[in-house]
Amino acid sequence: MKKIAIAGFGFMGRMHYGCWGRMRGAKVAAICDSNLAQLKKSSGGNIAGADFSTDFGDARIFDSFDGMLAAGGFDIVDITLPTPLHPAMAEKALAAGYHVLCEKPMALDAKSCDRMLAAASKAKGRFMVAQCLRFWPCYVCLKDLVGKGTYGKVVAADFSRLANAPGWNDGGKSWFLDESKSGGVQLDLHIHDADMINWLFGLPDAVTTLAHRHATGGWTDHAHTLYEYSDKVVTSTVSWAPVGEFGFESGFRVMFERATAVGSTRPSETFTIYPSKGKPFSPRLGKGTGYENEIRWFLSYVNGTAKDGPLTPLDARNSVALVDAERKSARSGRRIHVKGTMPEK
Ligand SMILES: NC(=O)c1ccc[n+]([C@@H]2O[C@H](COP(=O)([O-])OP(=O)(O)OC[C@H]3O[C@@H](n4cnc5c(N)ncnc54)[C@H](O)[C@@H]3O)[C@@H](O)[C@H]2O)c1
């Protein structure tokens, strides 16, 4: 039985708590949050239908990360804290000998990720960044189609992710709206698609990003990026600009030589393949959510039954570095070279 300590019990802490509760051979033994009122609050995240249990069983509750770490009594530290805290907390937990699962984005920039890589390389515990799309059934299926070349090569691909700005209706108080804390929409939300592009196609030669800054908020809230590859055109859109009861929407359109694959979360999660010959169809997908699947995989990695997963800490670091390049492009209005500027293996 592996015992889990969850650090940060806001939206993602609750999500992970629910997932750990469904894992065989794992038990949440400790939870910490500097704001204990969070343990009673219902969450305001953007993922519909999330199951937020508030029965903490016999888990011990702490109001400080250091206090929880000092008390011990667990094997895995699951970091679901605000992004600026990821490096320091992951480093402390790794240095104390724990296995660490850390929410995305790994850190605010590649330089901070490098500190985490160094800590992980010295640690006896395992380390993984929770880039959940690499475990989400429709994206796993897409990766399989690209890898196997089932419909030939990819000619073009477009990825999108749009949501109301976090807490847009509470007067802009959310830490997510402070770009120095969340990295803005380009890091916080778009890291999912940047990581997917990195996973499917490798790092691009260069990126060019056009971004719009919100008139009142001062954060970059809408961005389009062009990723240069010699043999295909790849683009993305990310936005916290939607207002009203928009909610959340993400998707992709991938044009292969002999089929087009379309994924969308609106009105509900669908994945359709339009082959060049024959009728459109929905491929059979794996079960579970990306959150459950990543947590299940990490547990088997810690237990030694899984070895090569879909994501290494260096992959997660390079996806942050890709976003660094996109943010640099958005700020400077220049095309930023990417390929060859960082080790990929
Ligand atoms: N994978 C995904 O789809 C996904 C979705 C949402 C958020 N996230 C990521 O998860 C992380 C957390 O986001 P969230 O939405 O849960 O944020 P949140 O604000 O809802 O929760 C963060 C919690 O951490 C607590 N906290 C802050 N400082 C602390 C400290 N020093 N010690 C202990 N507790 C502290 C806060 O009180 C809060 O309860 C972020 O990095 C975010 O980018 C990932």
The ligand as an SDF file (V2000), in Angstrom:
LIG
                    3D

 44 48  0  0  0  0  0  0  0  0999 V2000
   -3.9150   19.3320  -15.2210 N   0  0  0  0  0  0  0  0  0  0  0  0
   -4.8930   20.2130  -15.3140 C   0  0  0  0  0  0  0  0  0  0  0  0
   -5.7690   20.0990  -16.1520 O   0  0  0  0  0  0  0  0  0  0  0  0
   -4.9200   21.3790  -14.3560 C   0  0  0  0  0  0  0  0  0  0  0  0
   -6.1200   22.0840  -14.1710 C   0  0  0  0  0  0  0  0  0  0  0  0
   -6.1050   23.1360  -13.2480 C   0  0  0  0  0  0  0  0  0  0  0  0
   -4.9430   23.4860  -12.5770 C   0  0  0  0  0  0  0  0  0  0  0  0
   -3.7910   22.7820  -12.8230 N   0  0  0  0  0  0  0  0  0  0  0  0
   -2.5280   23.1670  -12.1490 C   0  0  0  0  0  0  0  0  0  0  0  0
   -2.5920   22.7160  -10.7890 O   0  0  0  0  0  0  0  0  0  0  0  0
   -1.9300   23.6690   -9.9380 C   0  0  0  0  0  0  0  0  0  0  0  0
   -2.9220   24.1280   -8.8750 C   0  0  0  0  0  0  0  0  0  0  0  0
   -4.0120   24.7560   -9.5100 O   0  0  0  0  0  0  0  0  0  0  0  0
   -5.4590   24.8210   -8.8060 P   0  0  0  0  0  0  0  0  0  0  0  0
   -6.4300   25.1450   -9.8780 O   0  0  0  0  0  0  0  0  0  0  0  0
   -5.7060   23.6300   -7.9590 O   0  0  0  0  0  0  0  0  0  0  0  0
   -5.2370   26.1060   -7.8800 O   0  0  0  0  0  0  0  0  0  0  0  0
   -6.0810   26.5160   -6.5940 P   0  0  0  0  0  0  0  0  0  0  0  0
   -5.7920   27.9330   -6.3350 O   0  0  0  0  0  0  0  0  0  0  0  0
   -7.5010   26.0640   -6.7670 O   0  0  0  0  0  0  0  0  0  0  0  0
   -5.4590   25.5990   -5.4340 O   0  0  0  0  0  0  0  0  0  0  0  0
   -4.1780   25.8210   -4.8820 C   0  0  0  0  0  0  0  0  0  0  0  0
   -4.2660   25.4950   -3.3940 C   0  0  0  0  0  0  0  0  0  0  0  0
   -2.9530   25.6090   -2.8370 O   0  0  0  0  0  0  0  0  0  0  0  0
   -3.0740   26.2540   -1.5570 C   0  0  0  0  0  0  0  0  0  0  0  0
   -1.7970   26.8800   -1.2110 N   0  0  0  0  0  0  0  0  0  0  0  0
   -1.2590   28.0240   -1.7360 C   0  0  0  0  0  0  0  0  0  0  0  0
   -0.0420   28.2490   -1.1860 N   0  0  0  0  0  0  0  0  0  0  0  0
    0.2020   27.2090   -0.3400 C   0  0  0  0  0  0  0  0  0  0  0  0
    1.3060   26.8600    0.4850 C   0  0  0  0  0  0  0  0  0  0  0  0
    2.4040   27.6280    0.5700 N   0  0  0  0  0  0  0  0  0  0  0  0
    1.2130   25.7270    1.2250 N   0  0  0  0  0  0  0  0  0  0  0  0
    0.0990   24.9260    1.1770 C   0  0  0  0  0  0  0  0  0  0  0  0
   -0.9780   25.2330    0.4180 N   0  0  0  0  0  0  0  0  0  0  0  0
   -0.9200   26.3470   -0.3500 C   0  0  0  0  0  0  0  0  0  0  0  0
   -4.2060   27.2500   -1.7320 C   0  0  0  0  0  0  0  0  0  0  0  0
   -4.7930   27.6170   -0.4990 O   0  0  0  0  0  0  0  0  0  0  0  0
   -5.1650   26.4750   -2.6360 C   0  0  0  0  0  0  0  0  0  0  0  0
   -6.1170   25.7330   -1.8700 O   0  0  0  0  0  0  0  0  0  0  0  0
   -1.4360   24.8010  -10.8470 C   0  0  0  0  0  0  0  0  0  0  0  0
   -0.0920   24.5990  -11.1590 O   0  0  0  0  0  0  0  0  0  0  0  0
   -2.3010   24.6700  -12.0850 C   0  0  0  0  0  0  0  0  0  0  0  0
   -1.6800   25.1330  -13.2600 O   0  0  0  0  0  0  0  0  0  0  0  0
   -3.7760   21.7320  -13.6660 C   0  0  0  0  0  0  0  0  0  0  0  0
  1  2  1  0
  2  3  2  0
  2  4  1  0
  4  5  1  0
  4 44  2  0
  5  6  2  0
  6  7  1  0
  7  8  2  0
  8  9  1  0
  8 44  1  0
  9 10  1  0
  9 42  1  0
 10 11  1  0
 11 12  1  0
 11 40  1  0
 12 13  1  0
 13 14  1  0
 14 15  2  0
 14 16  1  0
 14 17  1  0
 17 18  1  0
 18 19  2  0
 18 20  1  0
 18 21  1  0
 21 22  1  0
 22 23  1  0
 23 24  1  0
 23 38  1  0
 24 25  1  0
 25 26  1  0
 25 36  1  0
 26 27  1  0
 26 35  1  0
 27 28  2  0
 28 29  1  0
 29 30  1  0
 29 35  2  0
 30 31  1  0
 30 32  2  0
 32 33  1  0
 33 34  2  0
 34 35  1  0
 36 37  1  0
 36 38  1  0
 38 39  1  0
 40 41  1  0
 40 42  1  0
 42 43  1  0
M  CHG  2   8   1  16  -1
M  END
$$$$
